[in-house]
């Protein structure tokens, strides 16, 4: 089987290890991975800010970059949701405005072929045990786009539960938003920070070494808050400080094996 990797601009620019982890993981499972060089931003920042027409060239570019690939896999629930949910809407709106059906056709052809990583592993490859080894205590934050937009359900947890050596602990208030929300964090920084503070306090309360997720945008927000905390944010005054968890994309956990270890 051959798939195309949609790495996303956030991962390409800031978290290249996540893209490397996806390739390592999929190749270990017998999947050949292409990386179309024409890929770019999916247009989510523009669309979420109200610039629908400015998103259209990115829709067109993305559809062209991944034309001919039966499966397009991405380690980002938010970007997968953008393509699957909003590309068709953009295309229909353009057609309704009398600008032809090209965008609608491009969106309709691409959207069903795009899979978030955990969806692809569980639903297409039919695996939950990917041969990973990660001897750490982990808690999982389900990002909003994956949880509500894509309906990922328990797929990420099933994959984590099958990792040898990993102890999975539940995150209190897991379904609450972390406060990032892309441009929401820029427009509403105080609210965003307060929501993020609640999330990292919940993560610290689990005692987990690692706070993992399937969207590096959310993890970047939480990591920034954690780095600004001197210790786990739920430590009472006068108590001994306790290390806060570090953030890590789920793909990097699944890519780790006992033989190869984690990514260098």
N, C-alpha and C positions, 0 to 999 in steps of 0.2 A: 504494500500500500504506500502511496505517495501523497503527502499533504503539503500545503503551503503554510508557513509560519507568518502570522501577522503579529509582529513583535510589539507594536504600538510605539508612538513617539516618546512617551514617558519612559518606557523601558529602554528604548534605543539610546536616549540621551542620558538617563540617570541610573538605570538599573540593568546594564547589559548582562550581568550574571543571570538574571531571570531568563532571558532569551537563550543563553547558553545552556541553562538547566533544562529548558523545554526540549531543545535539540538532543541533549544527552539522554533524557528520559525516553523520548519517542524512539530514538534510534536503538536504545536498549530493548524496546518492545517490538523491534522489527519494522519500524516505520521509516521510510525515506522522507527527508524534510527538504523542501525547497524554500529559498528566501528571495522572493521577487524584489528586485532592487527598486522598482518603481513605487513601492508603497510609501505612504506618508501619513500625516495625521488624518484621522477619520473625520475630523470636523466637529467633534463634540464640543470643544470650548466655544466655537463660533455659534453653533446651534443653540446651546444652552443659554447664551447671552442674547439671543434674539436675532442673530444675523443668519436667517435661513438661506437667503440667496447666496451669501458668501460661502455657505457650506456646500453648495452644489458642485463647484469645481473639484472639491475633495471627494465627494461621492463618486463623481465621474472618474477621477484618478484611481480611487481604491477599486472600483469595479473593473477597470482596465487592468490594473496590476495583478488581480487575482482571477482573471478570466482563464478558463481552461483547467482550473484546479477543482477537483471534486470536493475536497475538504479544505477549509481554511481554519486553522487552529490559532487561538490567541490566549495568552495568559492574563486576560483582563475581562472581567464581567462587564465593566462599564462600556468598553469599546465594542464588545460583542453585542450588547444591548443597543448601542447607538446604531449599529448597522442593521440589526434584525428588526428593531422597533421603529426607528426614526427615518432610516433611509426610504422605506416604502412611503411614509407620510410626505417626505420631501418631494418624492417623485410624483405622487398623486396631486400635491398642491401645485407643482409646476404645470402639470397637465390641465388642471382646473383653471389655471390662469392663462391658458391658451398658448403655452410655450412648447407644445409637443409632448410626446410620450417617451422620449429617449431616456430621461432620468428614471421614470417609473419602470421601464423595462430593465434598465441596468440594476436598479435596486431589487426588483423581483428575481432577477437571475442570481444575484449575489447572496442575498439575505439567508436563504435556506441552507447555504453551504458553509456558513460561519458557525463555529463551535467554540465556546469557552473551554479551556483545557480540561477541567474535570468532567464536563459533559462528554467530551470526545473520548476520554479514557473509559468512563463508565458505560455510556450509551452506544458508542461506535465500536470501540475495541472490546468492550465487555469485560473489563478487568477492574478490580479494586486493589488487589495485591500486585504492586508494580516492582516488587523485589527491593524495596528501599530499606535502609537501616539508618536510624537517627535516634541515638540513645539520650533523649532529653525529654523534659516535661514541656508539653505544648498546649496552648489554648488557641482556639480559632475564632477570628472575627469575620462574620459573613457580611460583606459589603452590600450596600442597598441594591445596586443594580443586579448583582448576582442573585440576591435573596428574593427581591420583589419583581425585578424586571425579567430575569431569565428563569426564575423558579428553580434554582439549583438544588434546593432542598438539602438532603443529607449526603449528597455525592462527595463534597469535600471531606466531611467527617468520616465517611466510609473508607476513603482512600487513606486518611491519616490513621485510622484505627488499625489498618492492616500493615502499617510500617513497623518493622521489628525494632524493639528497643524503645519505642516511643510511648510515653504515657500521656494520654489525651485527657485534659481536664476541661470541664464546661466553663464557659465564660458567662458570668452573671449579666443579664440584660443584653445578651448577644445580639438580639434583633434590633436594638436601638442604633440609630445612625451615629457614626463617629464624629460627624460635624464637618467633614471635608466638603463633599458635594461639589468639587471642582470650583467653578466661579463663585459658588456660595461662600466659600472660605475667604475669598477676596472681598466680596461685597459686605459680608457680615462677620468680620473677624472676631468680635467679642463673643457672639453666639457660638460660632464655630469652635473657638478655643474652650468655651465652657462645656460644650458637648464632648469634645475630645478629652478634656480632663476627667469627665465622668467615665469615659471608656477606658482610659489608662489606669484609673483607680480600680475599676472592675478587673482588669487584666492582672494588676499587681496583687489583688486579693486572692487570686487563684494560686499564687506561688509558682507559676509557670516560669521556666527559663526563656521561653520563646512565645511571642505573640505572632501568630501567622495569619495570613489572609491570601486572597486570590486577586487582589488589586493593589498594585504598588502605590497608586495615588493615595488611597486611604492609609496605607502603611507609612507613607512619607509624612503625612499629617501627624499620625500618632508617634512616629519616631522623633519628629521634631519636638513634640511635647515631652516625651520621655527623656530626651537629651537635656532638656532644660530643668528637669527635676533632679535634685541632689540624691534622692533615693526613691524607693517605691512610694507613690503618692498617698498610700493609705496608712503609712506608718504613724502611729500616735506620737505626740510630743514626748520626748524622753526615752522612747523605745530605741532599741538597737537598730541602726539602719539596715535595710534589706535591699539587695540589688533589684532594680527594675528589670522587667523582661526586655529582651531585644526583639526587634521585628524582623521577619523573614517571610518571603513569598513562599507559598505552598509548593511551587514547582521546585524550589531549591531543596526542600525536604525530600520530595519524591525522587529527586535525581540522585540523592546520596545513597551509597551502598557501602557495605562492610568492606568490600574488596577495594573500591576506589576512594572511599571516604567522601566527605562533602566537597563541593567545588573549591578549588584553591583560591 
